[in-house]
Amino acid sequence: MAPPKEKKQKLSTSETISPSLSKMKKKKNKRKKRPPPISKVNVEKAMKKQNDVAMFLTEKVISAVAKNSNFVFSPASINAALTMVAASSKEEQLTSSILSFLRSYSMDELKAVFSEIATIVLADGSASSGPKISNAEEVREEVNAWASSHTNGLIKVILPPGSVTSETASIFGNAIYFKGTWEEKFPNHTPIKQVEVGVFRIPKFKIDFGFEASKAFNGLNLDSLSLNHKALVEIDEDGAEAAAVTVLRCCSGGRGFSSGRRIDFVADHPFLFMIREDKTGTVLFVGQIFDPSKSASA
């Protein structure tokens, strides 16, 4: 697909909500000597590793919850949610499991990747603390309202009834919103890519897909986390619009034509697609079109 001419991306980072005011006592942390920041080269290498993680997650999602069906999800959103948990967790085993899952050598590396994604890939890169509400149902409604407002109304419900209880200690959430237009609108079918494209045809489609990570990531030592993820993408003659929300509950380069041959791209059979940010190479969305006449919803 062609690179979009304009794109708007949003991430609200470090949105943390606690359903119990009694659990919000703050403790003064002793100042620790911070290690020197990892080099820019190492950050770039670490970010490339996250694309490998994105493909690994895609394989897991397809095999666990999206066999022979349309689906879409955001690896970047899931990565951000897990990073927030690892950065704030006092459980060494949980932090170690997340580092292993995201193939990072240290928390410093993971934080550096997250900082790069938040400040370059996404428009709203500042951390902000969420509201503190004492009633569990109010928390659920607040999170759903927050998700809707940060995805331009595309994702209205991320937490179903009963998903937040008095046992929920904290909630971490992030949201991504993307909108872009084609370099050349249909029916020309000849957008500019890194190779010269001849015939270019893809179906119009709209997919919304949600799942619980416990079903998709079983056996990856993240059993103590309850992760809800939902994503939506719509592609038509004008361009692409996509959004994703991840909520995690914790309980006690240059372009141009190549010199290669001209290729046709006619999507007349099942295919995978990605929406990727150009500067960092971060994979924002991955999806599968198995049958464009159907809308996937989970």
Backbone torsions as a table, in degrees:
resi	resn	phi	psi	omega
1	MET	NA	157.4	-177.1
2	ALA	-76.0	150.5	174.3
3	PRO	-68.3	135.6	-179.9
4	PRO	-67.3	147.8	-178.8
5	LYS	-73.9	-41.3	178.5
6	GLU	-128.2	142.4	175.8
7	LYS	-144.8	141.2	178.1
8	LYS	-123.8	125.7	-179.9
9	GLN	-128.3	142.3	-178.1
10	LYS	-129.9	136.7	170.8
11	LEU	-138.0	126.1	170.6
12	SER	-100.7	113.1	-172.4
13	THR	-98.0	154.8	173.2
14	SER	53.9	38.4	173.3
15	GLU	-78.6	109.7	-176.6
16	THR	-120.0	127.8	-178.4
17	ILE	-125.3	133.4	176.8
18	SER	-118.5	129.2	-179.3
19	PRO	-80.9	0.9	-178.1
20	SER	-132.0	115.3	-179.8
21	LEU	-66.8	-27.3	-178.6
22	SER	-67.4	-18.2	-178.2
23	LYS	-94.8	5.4	-172.6
24	MET	-98.4	17.1	179.7
25	LYS	-66.4	128.6	-177.1
26	LYS	-92.9	139.3	177.0
27	LYS	-113.1	140.0	178.3
28	LYS	-75.4	125.6	179.9
29	ASN	-90.6	138.0	176.2
30	LYS	-71.1	138.9	-179.6
31	ARG	-70.6	128.1	178.9
32	LYS	-111.1	150.2	178.8
33	LYS	-69.1	120.9	-177.6
34	ARG	-80.2	136.0	176.4
35	PRO	-71.3	156.8	179.7
36	PRO	-61.8	146.2	-178.9
37	PRO	-64.5	147.3	179.8
38	ILE	-71.8	151.8	-173.6
39	SER	-67.8	160.7	180.0
40	LYS	-61.6	-37.2	179.1
41	VAL	-62.3	-44.0	-179.9
42	ASN	-67.0	-34.1	176.7
43	VAL	-63.7	-43.8	179.4
44	GLU	-62.1	-41.2	177.7
45	LYS	-64.5	-41.2	-180.0
46	ALA	-64.2	-37.9	179.9
47	MET	-69.1	-34.2	176.9
48	LYS	-65.6	-33.5	177.4
49	LYS	-63.4	-32.3	-178.8
50	GLN	-67.6	-24.5	174.2
51	ASN	-70.7	-32.4	173.2
52	ASP	-65.7	-40.0	176.8
53	VAL	-62.2	-39.8	180.0
54	ALA	-59.7	-42.3	179.3
55	MET	-70.3	-35.1	176.4
56	PHE	-64.1	-43.8	177.8
57	LEU	-63.5	-39.8	179.5
58	THR	-59.2	-44.8	178.8
59	GLU	-61.3	-41.8	179.9
60	LYS	-64.3	-44.9	-178.4
61	VAL	-64.1	-44.2	-179.8
62	ILE	-61.2	-48.3	-175.5
63	SER	-69.9	-30.2	-174.5
64	ALA	-91.8	-42.5	-171.4
65	VAL	-133.5	-1.9	-173.8
66	ALA	-135.4	34.8	177.4
67	LYS	-66.8	132.6	176.0
68	ASN	52.0	40.9	179.8
69	SER	-147.3	161.7	172.8
70	ASN	-74.0	142.3	174.8
71	PHE	-158.5	162.8	174.0
72	VAL	-151.6	143.7	174.0
73	PHE	-154.0	170.7	-177.4
74	SER	-118.6	103.8	175.9
75	PRO	-59.3	-37.1	-178.8
76	ALA	-63.5	-38.1	179.5
77	SER	-67.8	-42.9	178.3
78	ILE	-65.0	-42.0	176.9
79	ASN	-57.6	-45.4	-178.5
80	ALA	-63.4	-42.6	-180.0
81	ALA	-63.7	-44.5	179.7
82	LEU	-66.1	-35.9	178.0
83	THR	-63.9	-41.7	179.0
84	MET	-62.3	-39.3	179.0
85	VAL	-67.5	-46.9	-179.1
86	ALA	-60.5	-37.9	-177.7
87	ALA	-69.4	-26.3	-175.7
88	SER	-107.0	-9.1	-175.8
89	SER	-74.8	142.3	175.0
90	LYS	-98.2	-0.6	179.2
91	GLU	-92.7	110.3	-176.7
92	GLU	-61.2	-36.4	-178.8
93	GLN	-64.7	-41.4	178.8
94	LEU	-64.8	-46.3	178.7
95	THR	-60.1	-42.8	179.5
96	SER	-62.9	-39.9	179.8
97	SER	-65.1	-40.8	179.4
98	ILE	-67.1	-42.2	176.9
99	LEU	-58.8	-43.4	178.8
100	SER	-65.4	-42.7	-179.2
101	PHE	-61.4	-41.0	-177.9
102	LEU	-92.8	6.0	174.8
103	ARG	57.5	40.6	178.8
104	SER	-106.8	144.5	-178.5
105	TYR	-78.0	-29.6	-175.9
106	SER	-155.4	166.5	176.1
107	MET	-64.9	-33.6	178.9
108	ASP	-61.5	-41.3	177.9
109	GLU	-64.6	-44.2	-178.8
110	LEU	-64.0	-42.4	178.9
111	LYS	-65.1	-37.6	179.4
112	ALA	-63.9	-41.7	177.1
113	VAL	-63.3	-46.1	-179.4
114	PHE	-61.0	-42.0	179.4
115	SER	-62.4	-40.1	179.8
116	GLU	-65.2	-43.4	179.6
117	ILE	-64.6	-43.6	-175.9
118	ALA	-68.0	-36.3	-174.7
119	THR	-92.2	-23.5	-177.6
120	ILE	-108.0	-50.0	-174.9
121	VAL	-72.3	-36.2	-170.4
122	LEU	-119.7	145.8	-171.5
123	ALA	-69.1	-44.9	-176.2
124	ASP	-97.1	93.1	-174.9
125	GLY	-100.2	5.8	-177.2
126	SER	-90.1	138.7	178.8
127	ALA	-77.8	142.0	178.2
128	SER	-145.0	144.9	-178.2
129	SER	-88.0	137.9	-179.5
130	GLY	-81.9	176.2	-178.8
131	PRO	-70.8	155.0	175.7
132	LYS	-109.1	115.8	-173.6
133	ILE	-126.5	139.8	-173.1
134	SER	-86.3	-23.1	-176.2
135	ASN	-97.2	129.0	-174.9
136	ALA	-60.4	-42.7	-179.0
137	GLU	-66.6	-34.9	176.0
138	GLU	-64.4	-37.9	177.1
139	VAL	-60.7	-48.1	-179.4
140	ARG	-58.6	-46.3	-179.8
141	GLU	-64.9	-37.5	179.6
142	GLU	-65.8	-42.5	179.1
143	VAL	-64.1	-42.7	179.0
144	ASN	-64.3	-39.7	177.9
145	ALA	-65.8	-40.5	177.7
146	TRP	-62.4	-42.8	179.4
147	ALA	-61.5	-43.6	-179.7
148	SER	-63.3	-44.1	-176.8
149	SER	-69.2	-27.0	-178.1
150	HIS	-95.1	2.1	176.4
151	THR	-124.5	24.2	179.2
152	ASN	57.5	32.0	177.4
153	GLY	78.7	5.7	-177.7
154	LEU	-75.3	-35.4	179.1
155	ILE	-117.8	104.7	-174.4
156	LYS	-92.8	-28.4	-177.8
157	VAL	-132.9	119.9	174.8
158	ILE	-112.4	-30.0	178.9
159	LEU	-111.4	117.1	-180.0
160	PRO	-76.1	165.5	178.1
161	PRO	-54.9	138.3	178.2
162	GLY	84.6	-1.8	-176.6
163	SER	-79.7	-19.3	176.7
164	VAL	-114.3	126.2	-179.1
165	THR	-131.2	-179.6	178.5
166	SER	-66.3	-15.9	178.3
167	GLU	-83.4	-9.9	-179.9
168	THR	-75.5	115.9	-177.1
169	ALA	-82.6	-38.9	-179.1
170	SER	-160.1	160.1	179.6
171	ILE	-132.2	130.2	175.7
172	PHE	-113.5	136.1	-179.7
173	GLY	-143.9	152.9	171.7
174	ASN	-147.2	157.6	-177.5
175	ALA	-138.0	143.3	176.9
176	ILE	-124.4	134.4	174.4
177	TYR	-130.4	133.1	-176.1
178	PHE	-133.9	137.7	172.5
179	LYS	-146.6	130.6	-180.0
180	GLY	-146.2	156.4	178.3
181	THR	-113.9	153.1	179.2
182	TRP	-66.8	146.4	173.7
183	GLU	-58.7	-43.5	174.4
184	GLU	-130.7	120.4	-176.1
185	LYS	-69.9	154.5	175.6
186	PHE	-62.1	152.5	12.8
187	PRO	-96.1	21.2	-179.4
188	ASN	-63.8	-37.1	176.4
189	HIS	59.0	28.8	179.2
190	THR	-132.1	58.4	177.2
191	PRO	-71.7	156.2	-178.4
192	ILE	-78.9	132.3	175.3
193	LYS	-134.4	-172.4	-179.4
194	GLN	-74.7	-15.2	169.8
195	VAL	-123.2	154.7	179.9
196	GLU	-73.5	126.5	-176.1
197	VAL	-104.9	131.6	176.1
198	GLY	-90.0	-104.0	177.2
199	VAL	-71.4	126.1	-179.3
200	PHE	-132.3	110.5	-179.7
201	ARG	-139.1	127.9	172.6
202	ILE	-133.5	153.2	179.3
203	PRO	-76.9	152.8	167.8
204	LYS	-72.4	141.0	176.9
205	PHE	-157.5	157.9	175.1
206	LYS	-138.3	123.7	-178.1
207	ILE	-129.1	135.1	164.7
208	ASP	-125.9	135.5	-172.4
209	PHE	-146.5	131.8	177.8
210	GLY	-133.8	152.5	178.3
211	PHE	-158.4	162.2	173.2
212	GLU	-96.7	130.6	-175.1
213	ALA	-63.1	-26.2	-179.9
214	SER	-59.3	-28.1	178.8
215	LYS	-80.3	-35.2	-175.0
216	ALA	-88.9	-33.0	-173.2
217	PHE	-109.6	30.2	-179.8
218	ASN	-60.4	135.9	178.2
219	GLY	86.1	9.7	-178.7
220	LEU	-107.5	22.2	176.0
221	ASN	61.8	30.4	176.3
222	LEU	-119.2	28.4	-174.7
223	ASP	-64.4	-24.9	-177.4
224	SER	-78.0	-7.2	-178.6
225	LEU	-103.3	141.7	176.2
226	SER	-113.4	105.1	-171.8
227	LEU	-115.0	124.4	174.5
228	ASN	-109.2	132.4	-179.7
229	HIS	-134.0	137.9	176.4
230	LYS	-142.6	139.0	179.4
231	ALA	-139.7	155.5	179.2
232	LEU	-142.2	139.7	175.0
233	VAL	-141.1	140.7	175.3
234	GLU	-133.7	127.0	178.7
235	ILE	-124.9	127.4	179.5
236	ASP	-142.2	-160.9	-176.4
237	GLU	-63.4	-27.6	-174.4
238	ASP	-88.2	-30.0	-177.8
239	GLY	160.6	-147.3	-176.7
240	ALA	-132.4	143.0	173.5
241	GLU	-133.7	132.2	-176.6
242	ALA	-147.6	151.7	178.1
243	ALA	-150.1	153.5	177.0
244	ALA	-150.3	147.0	175.3
245	VAL	-133.8	135.2	172.5
246	THR	-122.7	127.5	176.7
247	VAL	-124.7	127.0	-176.6
248	LEU	-121.6	121.9	-178.5
249	ARG	-103.8	133.4	178.0
250	CYS	-108.9	131.6	177.8
251	CYS	-111.2	158.4	-174.2
252	SER	-22.8	NA	NA
253	GLY	NA	179.8	-178.3
254	GLY	-72.2	149.7	179.2
255	ARG	-114.4	-176.8	178.6
256	GLY	136.0	172.1	179.7
257	PHE	-79.2	141.6	173.5
258	SER	-85.4	171.0	179.3
259	SER	-87.8	5.0	-178.7
260	GLY	-73.7	-179.3	-177.1
261	ARG	-72.2	155.9	176.3
262	ARG	-73.5	136.2	-178.8
263	ILE	-121.4	154.3	171.9
264	ASP	-100.9	145.5	175.0
265	PHE	-127.0	99.1	-179.6
266	VAL	-120.4	106.7	-175.4
267	ALA	-84.7	77.0	-179.4
268	ASP	-109.4	19.2	175.4
269	HIS	-151.7	167.5	-176.9
270	PRO	-52.5	139.7	-178.7
271	PHE	-150.8	158.5	171.8
272	LEU	-95.7	150.7	174.4
273	PHE	-137.5	156.2	177.2
274	MET	-135.0	147.1	167.0
275	ILE	-112.3	117.9	-172.2
276	ARG	-126.0	140.1	175.8
277	GLU	-79.6	132.9	-170.1
278	ASP	-71.3	-43.5	-170.7
279	LYS	-66.5	-45.4	-177.7
280	THR	-99.1	-16.1	-177.3
281	GLY	80.0	8.4	-177.5
282	THR	-65.3	130.3	177.2
283	VAL	-81.7	110.0	-178.7
284	LEU	-82.5	-43.6	-177.9
285	PHE	-138.2	142.9	171.6
286	VAL	-130.5	138.5	179.2
287	GLY	-147.8	168.8	177.5
288	GLN	-131.1	131.7	172.7
289	ILE	-106.4	109.5	177.6
290	PHE	-98.2	-39.7	176.8
291	ASP	-144.8	103.3	-175.5
292	PRO	-65.1	-14.4	179.7
293	SER	-79.9	-9.4	-177.8
294	LYS	-114.5	148.0	173.8
295	SER	-100.3	129.4	179.4
296	ALA	-86.6	133.8	178.2
297	SER	-146.6	128.5	-179.2
298	ALA	-140.3	NA	NA
